[in-house]
Amino acid sequence: MTIVTQNVIPASVLLQAGQPQWLQQWGRFAADARFADLPAAVVERTKLVLLDCIGAIAAGMQEPEMRNFVAQLGRREGGDGQVPVIGTGRRMSALLASLLNGTAGTMLELDEGNQYARGHPGIHVIPAALAAGERLAVSGPDLILAIALGYEIGSRVGIASKLRVTMHPHGTWGTIGAALTAAKLEGATSDQVIETINLASSFGLSTSRRTMLEGGTVRNTYAGFSNQLGLVAWELQTAGFVGETDGVGTVYGTVIAENFRPDEMVLDLGERWEIARNYFKRHAACRYTHGALDALGEIVRQVGGSIDPMAVEAIEVDTYVWAAQLDSAEPKNMLAAKFSLPFALATFIVNGAASVPAFREEAQANATARDLGRRVTVREDATLTAMLPGLRPARVRVRFSDGRQLSAEVLTNKGDTEDPYSPDDVRAKFRELAEPVWGSSHVEHIIAEVDAIEGAPDIRGLTGLLARSPQHGWS
C-alpha cells in the first residue's frame, strides 16, 4: 500500500494569499512603527488633539443625557471598573468607559476633525486609547504613537472611499481607527494588525444622516460605540475570530460606501500624517456652519462689533452642498440647533458668538433669535461645492432695514490647516470647556501633564487627573 502525504497549507498563509497589498503594507507599518519615527510636528499636534478631546469629553459629560446614562450604567456595573469616565469622578470597565467618553465627546459638537477624511477621527480613537492605555499602564510615547496610527488609518479609509450620501460618518471608519489603536497598545504583530482591521471593518454602524438634521441625539452615541467596538475587535482577534480577507475593500467599496481607492491607503504612508492636517473648532456647531459663521463675524467686525437683530431685514447665504442642507430654521433641540445654519447665524448675532450657551434651551427659546432665523435664506452654489474637500467656502450678505447691505466671503473655516488656530488658542478652548468642570488649578495640571506626556513612563499620571470628581459634584 502506498501512503500519499499532503502538505497542509496553514490558514494564515491562505488568508495572506488573498490579502490586498495595501493591507499587508499597513500591517507591517503599524507593527513596526516606533515613537521615534513620528515627526516632531506630529507629536505636538497629537498632544493638542488629545487635550482638545479631553476638554470636549469633560464638558459634554455634564449634559443631562450623559448624567442619566452614566448613572444608569453605573448602577448596573457596580462601580468596579478602572478606567476614568472623564468629568464624573467615576471609573468603569474599559468597554463602558470608552462608550461613555466617546459619546460625551460629541455632545457639544466641539470635537476636532479632518476635512479630507470628512469626519472626526480623534474622538473615535482617544477614548479607546485611554481605556486600553490605563489597563496596560502604557508609557506616554506609546499612547501618542497609538493615537497617531489609529487616527491615520481611520482617516485614510474616509479619504479612500465615499460614504453613501444617506450615511453619517460617525460610527463608521472610526471603528477601524480605534481597533488599530488598541492593537498597537497591545503590541500586535503584523498578522494581528491585519486581522484586527478586517474584524473592525464589519463593525460600522448603520448611521443615518437624518439624525443630525432632525436632532436625533442617538447620533452622539455613534463615536462612543466606535471606541467600544474597536476594543472588542482586538479581543475577538485574540480569541481566534477572523474577518473577511479584505473587509475594508468590501464594506467601503460596496456596502456603506463606494469608489474605494486602495492606493490612497498607502500614499505617502509614514510621510504625510493626517493628524498633522486636522482642524480644531471654536464654534459650538456643525462644521458645515463655520464658513458662514466666520463670514458673518467679518461683517460684525465691519459694523463695529455687534448687530442689532431688529435692524436686520434678511440674511442670504450661498455655500457648498453639505452646508446648504442645513437650512431648517425651526430646530427642536440643541443638536438640531447646531445643525441649523439659520439658527446658528441668528444666535451668533443675538449672543455675540456661536458658543456653548448660545445653543442651549434658553437660547433656542429666544424669540428674537427664532424670528431672525426665519429671515435667513440658504442656497447651494455649485461653484462653491466644486471646491470641496480642500476648501469650505461661504458667502454671506446681510440686508438691513435702512437699505444698507454688507457682505463677506470666506474660502476656508478658521481652524483648518490653511488657517489654523495656534496651540495657545486650543489651550484657551480647553480652559473654557474644562474649568467649569474641575476648576482652573486642576485644569492647568492636566495641560501640563499632556504637554509633557512624551516623557511619561506611565500614563496613569494623566488618567489619575482625569478621574477627578467635578467641582460641583455629580448626581
Buried (B, 14 or more C-beta within 10 A) or exposed (E): EEEEEEEEEEEEEEBBEEBBEBBBBBBBBBBEBEBEEBEEEBBBBBBBBBBBBBBBBBBBBBBEBBBEBBEEBBEEBEEEBBBBBBBBBBBBBBBBBBBBBBBBBBBBBBBBBBBBBBBBBBBBBBBBBBBBBBBBEBBBBBBBBBBBBBBBBBBBBBBBBBBEEEBBBBBBBBBBBBBBBBBBBBEBEBBBBBBBBBBBBBBBBEBBBEBBBBBBBEBBBBBBBBBBBBBBBBBBBEEEEBBBBBBBBBBBBEEBBEEBBBEBBBBEBEEEBBBBBBBBBBBBBBBBBBBBBBBBBBBBEEBEEEBEBEEBEBBBBBBBBBBBBBBBBEBEBBBBBBBBBBBBBBBBBBBEBBBBEBBBEEBBEBEBBBBBBEBBBBEBBEEBBEBBEEBBBBBBBBBBEEEEEBBBBBBBBBBBBBEBBEBEBBBEBBBBBBBBBBBEEBBBBBBEBBBEBBEBEBBBBBBEBBBBEBEEEBE
